[in-house]
């Protein structure tokens, strides 16, 4: 049975989401930018709508007859958009990674009988789903996630490209990083505790603390949990310089009589340089290690992902790994009857083995392959 799905946001990830969902459903793609919608106007099963979703009542109007909503808006719009979709009584799967605490949305979602899945990308997202699954199967003692999306071509000065809003990317460099050590929540500055890590087919990457645990710090009773972001070696130094120099600051400064936030200027300057060009390709590298006690013995599970740009369709890897996790969960709700209500962090999706396998199989069908190695002490 085909359903009607509204996809809010038609950037590189939103576009991949809309096209994938249109294989099974009717999709309405909504964005303020008509240029972004132009790529979707001739795709069968997609209706493109130009609309400013920040206007009062716009979201309520556009989702009125939707069976489900997928949120792919910038983070600064995320919390409000999810809140409005919940108020409209619609299920939502969101990847905006908004900075606010999502749990106040739990009670409104339950009152409306709504399933609201947030942070449903690759990490956070699939990483949470994997931990959520193993947390039901074993007594997890340690969880470690290393993840990053990078360009194949290392081009000075950034050696980086983004498929997300530039301000959302910069948030990784300024938002304090939280991790759990010996059962205690530890808060460190972003970009701290750098280490070099070797990845097959990629080489040496640099890993540093970022605030990727998000909901896991609240929902999982695991003594040791950490997530680190991966970049090419050397990136941490120039990011620290920019941060220390105030280029990522949200505090307004006056320039020739005009007040501006430095982060807005920085985003404006770097976004054209971070955009993928027609001949650019990217990859996503991720490693998740879960270990603990299962059936009375020590077990270690290591998940590895190396996903690459899809040349046939021109779809960036980060759009695939992020977007297809969201579309897998959207189809889990629509087709498999996932019906838990309230605010749903992704780790809840992994709790039931059949749901976990559905997501893995869905990704496998699209060439996003998670390999797993199991060892026992």
N, C-alpha and C positions, 0 to 999 in steps of 0.2 A: 504494500500500500504506500502510495506517495503522500508525503506530508508537505506542508508549506513552512519553509524556514526563512527567517529574516536574518541576514548577516550584516551586522553593523560595523562598517569599516571595510574599505576595499584596497588597502595597501597590499604589499607583497604577500603577507600572510593571509589577510582577509580574502584576497583574490584566489589563493590556492584553496582556501576553505570553501568558498562559493562554488568553484569549479568541481571540486570533489563531491560536495553534497548534491550537486545537480545531476550526478550520475544516477541518483536514486530518488530525488525529491524535486519539488518546485522551490526555487530559491529567489528571494528578493534581496539584492545587494544594495546597500545604502551607504552613500558617502557624500560629503560636501564637495569633493573634488571631482568634477566631470571628466577630467583627463584620466583619472584612475578607473572610472566606470567604463570608459570607452573600450577597454580591453575585454569587458564582460558583456557588452551589449549584443554581440552576435553569438554568444555561447548558448546552445540549446538548453532550455530549462531555467535560464536566469533572466530575471527582469531587473534592470538597473534603474535606481531611483536616486536622483540628486536631491539631497536634503541636509540642512544644517541641524544635526541632532542635538546641538547645545541649546536650541531654542525651546522655550517652555512648551510642553505638550507634544513636541515632535516625536519623541520615542513612543509615547502612549499611542499616538496616531498610527505610526508605521507598524507596530507589532500587534495591532488590534485583532487581526484574524490569523495570526501566526500559530502554528502548532509548537514551535520551538524557536528560540532566538540564540544566535551565536554572537558574542561580543568580541570584536577585534579592533577596538578603539584605543587611542593613546591612554596611558595610565592615568593622566590627570582627569580624564572623563570617565574612568572605569567604575569607580564606586557609585557615582550618581546614576550612571546608565543601568547598572545592575539593579540598583534600588528601584528605579522607575519600571524596569521590566517585571520585577517581583510585584510591585504595586499593581501592575496591569494583569497579574495572575498568570504569567507565562513562564514556562521552564526556560532556563538559560544555561549555556556553557560559555564561559568567559575566559579570554586570554590576555586581558589588558594589564594584568600584574600591577594593579593599583597599589599605592603605598599605604592606604588606610587599613586598619584592622577589619577583616571581613566578617568577623563573628557576630557583630551587632545585627547583621542581616539575617541571622538564623531564625529568630523569632518571627519577623515579618514574613519570611518565606514559609514557615510552618503554618502561620495563620492563613496564608493564601493557598496552601496546598501545593506549593511550588518546589521543584527541584532546581537549585541554583548551584551549579558547579563552577568554582573559580580556580584561577591559576592552572588552567588545563592545557599547558603547553608541553614542551619537552622537559624542561627543568626550571622552575617547578612544573610539575605535571606528570609526565611518564615516570620520572624518578620517584615521585610520591607514590604512584600506583604500585611500582615494584616493591617499595618498602612496605606499603600497606598490605600487600599480599603476603610477604614473608613474616610480617608481624603477627599474622594469624596462624602461620604454620610452625613458628619456632619462637624461642625466647631470644630476640635480637639483642646483641650486646654492642655492636658497632655498625655504623652506617657512614659511608663516605661516598660522596659524589663529586666527580670532576667533569666539567662540561664547558664547551665553548663552540661558537660558530665563527669560522674564520675564512678569509679569502684564500684561494689556492695561490694566487700571485701576491707575493709580499712586496708591496709598493710603498716607498718612503713618502711621507713621514709616519703615517698611521699604521700601516700593515693591518688594516681593519676595514671592514664594511658592515653595514647594518641593514637589516630588513625591518627594524622597529623604529618608532619615533626616537629621534636623537636625544630628547630630554629623558626618555625612559632608559636609554642606554647609559647616559651620564649618571642617572640615579644609582647605578651599580657602583660607581666610583665614589659616591659621597654618603650613601645610606649606611649607617653602622651595620657591621656584619654580626649576626648572632649564630652561635653554635653551642652544642651541649657537650660538656666534658665532665665525666664522672658524676653524671646526674645533675650538674649545675649549669644554668644558662650563663654563657660567657658572651660579653659584648665587646667587640674590638672594632677599630676603624676599618673601613673597606680598604682593600689593597694590601692588607697586612699579611705577615707570615708567608711570604713568597717562597715557592720551591719549584725546581725544574723536574719535569716528568716526561718520560719517554713514551711515545705512542707509535705502534707499528704503522708503517706506510705514511706517517706524518713527520716523525722525528721528535725533537725536543720542544716542549711547550712550557710556558710559565703559568703556574697556578697560584691564586691568591684568594684570600677570604672575601666572600660577598654574601649578601643577605638572602641566600637561596633556600634556607630551611623553611622560612615563612610559617605556614600552618603546622608543619611537623613539630616545631618547638612546643606547640601546645597540645597536639593530639597524640603524639607518640611517647610512650614511656620507655625510651631507649637511652641507656647511660651515656653513649657517645655518638653524636651525630654532627656531621659537618658537610658543607658544600663549598667548593671552590670553583672560581671561573678560570677558564683557560684562554690565554692569549699567546702570541708569539713572544719569545724572550726579548726583554728590553722595554716592553710596553709599560710596565709598572712605573718606571722612572719618569717618563714624560707625563703620565697621568698624575703622579704625585706633584710634579712641578705645576701643572695646570691647576690642580686643586689648591695647593698652597698659595698660588698666585691669585686666587679669588675668582678664577674664570668659571668655576662651577657654582658660584654663590647665588642664592636666591634673594639676597639683600640688595635693594635698589641702590644705585649710585647715580649721581647727577653728571651728565655729559652735555655740555653746551646748553644748559637750561632744561634738558630732557632727562627724566628719571627712567632708567632701564635696569633690568635684572641682568647681571653678567651671564647667567646661564642661558638666557634667551639669545644674547648675542653670540655666545659660544656655539649654541645649537645651530643658529643661522649660518655661521661660518663653516662649521664642520660637516653639516648634513650633505651639501653637494659633494664634498670630498669622500664621504662615507657611502654614498649611493653606489649600488652596483651598476656598472656600465654594460652595454649589450654583449661584450666579449668576456665579461668576468664570470668566474665560477667560484663556488664556495663549498665548504664541507662542514659537517658537524661531528665533533669528537666527544664522546661521553664514556665514562667508566663509573660504574656503581658497584661498590663492595658492601655486601651484607653478611655479617657473620654472627654466630651465636650458638645456641644449643637446640638441636632438633632431634626428637626421639632419643634423648639421653646421650647424644654424642655431639661433638663440635662439628659444625658445618660452616663452610664458606662458599658464598655465591658471588661470582664476579660477572657482571653484565658489561659487555662492550658494544659500543655503537660507533661506526664510522660511515656516515651517510654522505653522499656526494650530490652535487648539482645534477639535476635531471635534464640532460641535453635535449631530449626529444621534445619536451614541453617548455623548456626554458624556466623550469621551476627551481628556485634556490633551495638548497638543502635545509636551511633553517626554516623556510616556509613549509617544507614537507614535514620535518620532524615536529615542529610546533603545531602546524595546522591540522595534520592528519591525526594527531592525538585528540584534538578537539572534535574533529568530525567522527572519530571512532566512538567517543563518549556520547556525542549527539545521536548517533545511530543506536547506541546501546540503550538510550532512553526511549527513542521512538520505536525501535524494532524489537528490542529484547525485554522491554518492560521494566527497566530499572526505575524504581518508583520511590526510593527513599526521599523523604521531603526535608526541606530546610536548607541551610548552608552546607554544601558538600565540598570539602577540600578533596583533592584527587586521591589521597590515600584511602578514603572511604570506598572509592571505586574498586580498588584492588582487594578489598577484604573477601569477596566471594570469588572462588577460583574460576567459575564459569565466566564471570565478568572480566576477570584478569586475562583469561585466555582469549576472550572475544577481542579485546583491545590489541593484544599481541598479534593475533591472526589478521586483524584488520590492517595493521601496520605492515605485516609481512606481505599481504596482497599488493601493497603499494611500494614494495621494495625497501621499506625501512626495517632493517634486520637487527634485532638484538641477539647477540650470541651470549650464551651463558656457560661458565665453567664452574663445576662443583667439586669441592675438595673437602675431605674429612680428616680430622686429626685423630 
